[in-house]
Amino acid sequence: MTDESMRLGDADGEWYYCFKHKGVETRDECQQMDRMGPYLTQEEAENWRERVAARNEKWENEEQ
């Protein structure tokens, strides 16, 4: 891992959305299997659903 990826939950670090706790957490709070990420900002982690929906729609359109 790079120094950049080792930072915790700051503007340059790693944020995750935890499905177990239904909220945003830093890297060391839960197991990887319980979360979505990493995201660079807390806001990106909070809005993971929109990013996933947009990506899925793009993939569906590419398949047609």
C-alpha positions in Angstrom: 0.0 0.0 0.0 1.1 3.5 -0.6 1.3 6.2 2.1 -1.8 7.8 0.6 -3.8 4.6 1.1 -2.7 4.2 4.7 -4.4 7.4 5.9 -7.5 7.0 7.9 -10.8 8.9 7.3 -9.4 12.3 6.4 -9.9 14.2 3.1 -7.1 12.2 1.5 -7.8 8.9 3.2 -10.2 6.0 3.0 -13.8 6.2 3.9 -16.3 3.2 3.6 -20.0 2.7 3.8 -20.6 -0.1 6.3 -23.7 -2.2 5.6 -23.6 -3.7 9.1 -23.8 -0.3 10.9 -25.6 1.5 8.0 -23.2 4.4 8.0 -19.8 5.8 7.0 -16.7 4.6 8.7 -12.9 4.8 8.4 -10.8 1.9 7.2 -10.2 0.1 10.5 -13.7 0.1 11.9 -15.2 -3.0 10.1 -14.3 -6.0 8.0 -14.0 -5.5 4.3 -16.9 -7.9 3.6 -19.3 -5.6 5.5 -18.5 -2.4 3.6 -18.4 -0.6 0.2 -15.3 1.4 -0.7 -12.8 2.9 -0.4 -13.9 6.4 -1.2 -11.6 9.5 -0.9 -14.2 11.6 1.0 -16.9 11.0 3.6 -19.4 12.5 1.2 -18.5 10.0 -1.5 -19.0 7.1 0.9 -22.4 8.5 2.0 -23.5 8.7 -1.6 -22.3 5.3 -2.7 -25.7 4.3 -4.0 -25.8 7.0 -6.6 -22.3 6.0 -7.9 -23.3 2.3 -8.1 -26.6 3.1 -9.8 -24.8 5.3 -12.4 -22.2 2.6 -13.0 -24.8 -0.2 -13.4 -26.8 2.0 -15.8 -23.7 2.6 -17.9 -22.9 -1.1 -18.1 -26.5 -1.9 -19.1 -26.4 0.6 -21.9 -23.1 -0.8 -23.1 -24.5 -4.3 -23.3 -27.3 -3.3 -25.7 
